[in-house]
Every structure is written in structure tokens, then in C-alpha cells.
């Protein structure tokens, strides 16, 4: 499974909706993610900003991940959405070990 961090900048309309109908947005959004085979691990609001942060896992399918971004952006409740693939500490250690065995010649050498 792939893990992603989504940073979503909400619109004024989104925050008006949050205030008018307070609810757990992680629970409210889970059916959308489940429909694509994804699972929301974390859902946070940034303090003093209009950003929301989600960590979700997916089946490592770029088409489905991009479809999610398109659907959310098309809803009109976001100014922008950025999705970054992230790794656990254990996965990053494995990458470090693998990098040690790669021979790379920097430009100019």
C-alpha cells in the first residue's frame, strides 16, 4: 500500500459549511475514499490557516489518486489540493541503505 499526505486549502464556502453543519469530516469523507479502495488514517485542520491535512493509504494506483484529486477540486470547496507520497521511518531507512549501494557520478565528473 502507498501512503499519501494531502494538503487541501479550503474555500470560504467550505468553512461556512463546517460552521453551519459541524461534523467529523474524517467520517464524512471516508465513503469517498473507500469507493476508491483508500483508507483515511488521519484528518487534521491546520491551526490559524485554511488548510486541511489528510494522510491516506491507497492501492498504489496513480489513476485512482489523480481521480480523487480531480473530484475534490471539481467540488468547488478547495482553492488547491496537493498530494505527496510519503514513507514511514522504516521505509526511509531501507531507502538509505539502498542509496548507499548506488554508484552515481555527479555532473562534471
Residue frames as qw, qx, qy, qz and C-alpha x, y, z in Angstrom:
[[0.000, 0.887, 0.461, 0.000, 0.00, 0.00, 0.00],
 [0.369, 0.385, -0.022, 0.846, 1.12, 3.52, -0.74],
 [0.278, -0.702, -0.475, 0.452, 0.74, 6.30, 1.82],
 [0.266, 0.550, 0.248, 0.752, -0.01, 9.91, 0.88],
 [0.159, -0.500, -0.394, 0.755, -0.25, 13.30, 2.56],
 [0.163, 0.666, 0.514, 0.516, -2.93, 15.55, 1.08],
 [0.160, -0.355, -0.260, 0.883, -2.81, 19.28, 1.80],
 [0.094, 0.644, 0.655, 0.384, -6.08, 20.96, 0.94],
 [0.049, -0.095, -0.177, 0.978, -6.67, 24.70, 1.05],
 [0.099, 0.587, 0.799, -0.091, -10.38, 25.16, 1.74],
 [0.043, 0.478, 0.319, 0.817, -12.56, 27.89, 0.29],
 [0.248, -0.140, 0.334, -0.899, -14.68, 30.34, 2.24],
 [0.740, -0.096, -0.277, -0.605, -17.71, 28.24, 1.27],
 [0.688, 0.004, -0.711, 0.144, -16.12, 25.13, 2.75],
 [0.224, 0.022, -0.628, 0.745, -15.56, 26.83, 6.09],
 [0.476, -0.120, 0.044, -0.870, -19.08, 28.26, 6.05],
 [0.795, -0.077, -0.500, -0.334, -20.31, 24.69, 5.64],
 [0.514, 0.040, -0.728, 0.452, -18.12, 23.47, 8.52],
 [0.071, -0.056, 0.450, -0.888, -19.61, 26.12, 10.81],
 [0.607, -0.051, -0.123, -0.783, -23.22, 25.61, 9.65],
 [0.948, -0.072, -0.180, -0.254, -23.03, 21.81, 9.95],
 [0.152, -0.659, 0.718, -0.164, -20.30, 20.75, 12.39],
 [0.985, 0.004, 0.041, -0.165, -19.38, 17.11, 11.86],
 [0.615, -0.449, 0.571, 0.306, -16.41, 14.74, 11.89],
 [0.519, 0.692, -0.283, -0.413, -15.08, 15.29, 8.37],
 [0.051, -0.386, 0.913, 0.119, -12.90, 12.19, 8.53],
 [0.415, 0.240, 0.850, -0.219, -16.03, 10.08, 8.94],
 [0.507, 0.684, 0.216, -0.478, -17.94, 12.13, 6.36],
 [0.355, 0.711, -0.489, -0.360, -15.19, 11.71, 3.75],
 [0.427, -0.299, 0.853, 0.032, -14.43, 8.03, 4.34],
 [0.731, 0.413, 0.524, -0.144, -17.08, 6.75, 1.83],
 [0.474, 0.839, -0.204, -0.174, -15.39, 8.73, -0.96],
 [0.033, -0.661, 0.749, 0.031, -12.01, 7.24, -0.10],
 [0.599, -0.054, 0.784, -0.156, -13.45, 3.75, 0.41],
 [0.738, 0.581, 0.215, -0.267, -15.07, 3.87, -3.05],
 [0.490, 0.758, -0.430, -0.025, -11.53, 4.02, -4.48],
 [0.915, -0.048, -0.338, 0.216, -10.10, 1.39, -2.14],
 [0.267, 0.512, -0.392, 0.716, -8.38, 4.05, 0.02],
 [0.585, -0.597, -0.514, 0.194, -8.36, 4.42, 3.80],
 [0.015, -0.833, 0.155, -0.531, -8.05, 7.73, 5.67],
 [0.664, -0.116, -0.560, 0.482, -5.53, 7.33, 8.51],
 [0.273, -0.450, -0.346, 0.777, -5.57, 10.93, 9.78],
 [0.121, 0.735, 0.430, 0.510, -7.58, 14.09, 9.14],
 [0.407, -0.464, -0.312, 0.722, -6.39, 17.39, 10.62],
 [0.152, 0.943, 0.222, 0.197, -7.24, 21.06, 10.45],
 [0.538, 0.227, -0.209, 0.784, -4.28, 23.45, 10.45],
 [0.300, -0.743, -0.416, 0.430, -4.38, 25.96, 13.31],
 [0.085, -0.736, 0.053, 0.669, -4.57, 29.56, 12.14],
 [0.022, 0.302, -0.659, -0.688, -4.86, 28.62, 8.48],
 [0.736, 0.268, 0.052, -0.619, -7.35, 27.36, 5.91],
 [0.427, 0.382, -0.798, -0.186, -5.53, 24.10, 5.27],
 [0.905, -0.204, 0.222, -0.300, -6.70, 20.58, 5.96],
 [0.125, 0.547, -0.825, -0.070, -4.24, 17.70, 6.11],
 [0.939, -0.029, 0.118, -0.321, -5.11, 14.08, 5.38],
 [0.073, -0.449, 0.880, 0.134, -2.94, 11.00, 5.50],
 [0.870, 0.172, 0.177, -0.427, -4.40, 8.15, 3.49],
 [0.396, -0.271, 0.833, 0.276, -3.35, 4.82, 2.09],
 [0.697, 0.476, -0.099, -0.526, -4.13, 3.61, -1.38],
 [0.930, 0.100, 0.347, 0.062, -3.59, 0.67, -3.66],
 [0.399, -0.458, 0.473, 0.638, -0.63, 2.46, -5.32],
 [0.439, 0.526, 0.636, 0.356, -2.67, 3.42, -8.38],
 [0.184, -0.203, 0.061, 0.960, -1.84, 6.86, -9.80],
 [0.168, -0.346, -0.593, -0.708, -5.03, 6.96, -11.88],
 [0.445, -0.642, -0.624, -0.020, -7.26, 6.50, -8.81],
 [0.424, -0.476, -0.263, 0.724, -5.24, 9.01, -6.78],
 [0.082, -0.031, 0.269, 0.959, -5.48, 11.63, -9.53],
 [0.276, -0.490, -0.673, -0.481, -9.21, 10.90, -9.93],
 [0.434, -0.635, -0.532, 0.353, -9.64, 11.66, -6.21],
 [0.275, -0.334, -0.008, 0.901, -7.80, 14.99, -6.62],
 [0.056, -0.189, -0.520, -0.831, -9.92, 15.89, -9.65],
 [0.352, -0.585, -0.701, -0.207, -13.20, 15.04, -7.90],
 [0.406, -0.615, -0.400, 0.545, -12.33, 17.04, -4.79],
 [0.203, -0.239, 0.160, 0.936, -11.08, 20.04, -6.78],
 [0.115, -0.311, -0.636, -0.697, -14.15, 19.95, -9.05],
 [0.277, -0.609, -0.722, 0.173, -16.41, 20.21, -6.00],
 [0.049, 0.767, 0.128, 0.627, -15.58, 23.90, -5.65],
 [0.619, -0.777, -0.095, -0.068, -14.75, 23.67, -1.93],
 [0.745, -0.373, 0.145, 0.534, -10.98, 23.83, -2.37],
 [0.186, 0.914, -0.222, -0.285, -8.65, 26.52, -3.65],
 [0.439, 0.585, -0.680, -0.055, -5.90, 23.95, -4.13],
 [0.924, -0.284, 0.221, -0.130, -5.00, 20.38, -3.29],
 [0.314, 0.655, -0.687, 0.015, -1.54, 18.86, -3.21],
 [0.965, -0.213, 0.089, -0.126, -0.90, 15.15, -2.72],
 [0.177, 0.702, -0.685, 0.082, 2.58, 13.90, -1.81],
 [0.908, -0.069, -0.413, 0.001, 3.60, 10.29, -1.45],
 [0.270, -0.747, 0.491, -0.357, 5.19, 9.75, 1.96],
 [0.717, 0.136, -0.672, 0.122, 7.20, 6.97, 3.59],
 [0.750, -0.653, -0.098, -0.035, 7.42, 5.62, 7.10],
 [0.246, -0.820, 0.517, 0.016, 10.68, 5.90, 9.06],
 [0.749, -0.161, 0.634, 0.108, 11.32, 2.21, 8.40],
 [0.715, 0.603, 0.317, 0.156, 10.81, 2.64, 4.66],
 [0.195, 0.954, -0.216, 0.071, 13.16, 5.61, 4.61],
 [0.506, -0.604, 0.609, 0.090, 15.88, 3.56, 6.34],
 [0.791, 0.198, 0.551, 0.180, 15.52, 0.92, 3.62],
 [0.501, 0.848, 0.100, 0.145, 15.91, 3.69, 1.01],
 [0.171, -0.896, 0.411, 0.015, 19.03, 4.99, 2.78],
 [0.680, -0.313, 0.646, 0.152, 20.57, 1.53, 2.77],
 [0.733, 0.484, 0.436, 0.196, 19.76, 1.06, -0.91],
 [0.253, 0.964, -0.073, 0.046, 21.17, 4.51, -1.75],
 [0.439, -0.719, 0.516, 0.157, 24.48, 3.50, -0.17],
 [0.690, -0.037, 0.667, 0.278, 24.87, 0.80, -2.84],
 [0.553, 0.775, 0.298, 0.070, 24.13, 3.06, -5.82],
 [0.530, -0.200, 0.241, 0.788, 27.05, 4.40, -7.80],
 [0.263, 0.903, 0.340, 0.008, 26.33, 7.91, -9.06],
 [0.529, -0.003, 0.127, 0.839, 28.65, 10.29, -10.87],
 [0.057, 0.810, 0.323, -0.486, 27.65, 13.91, -10.33],
 [0.537, 0.816, 0.149, 0.153, 27.74, 16.31, -13.29],
 [0.107, 0.922, -0.356, 0.104, 31.21, 17.48, -14.22],
 [0.515, -0.526, 0.677, -0.009, 32.96, 14.29, -13.07]]
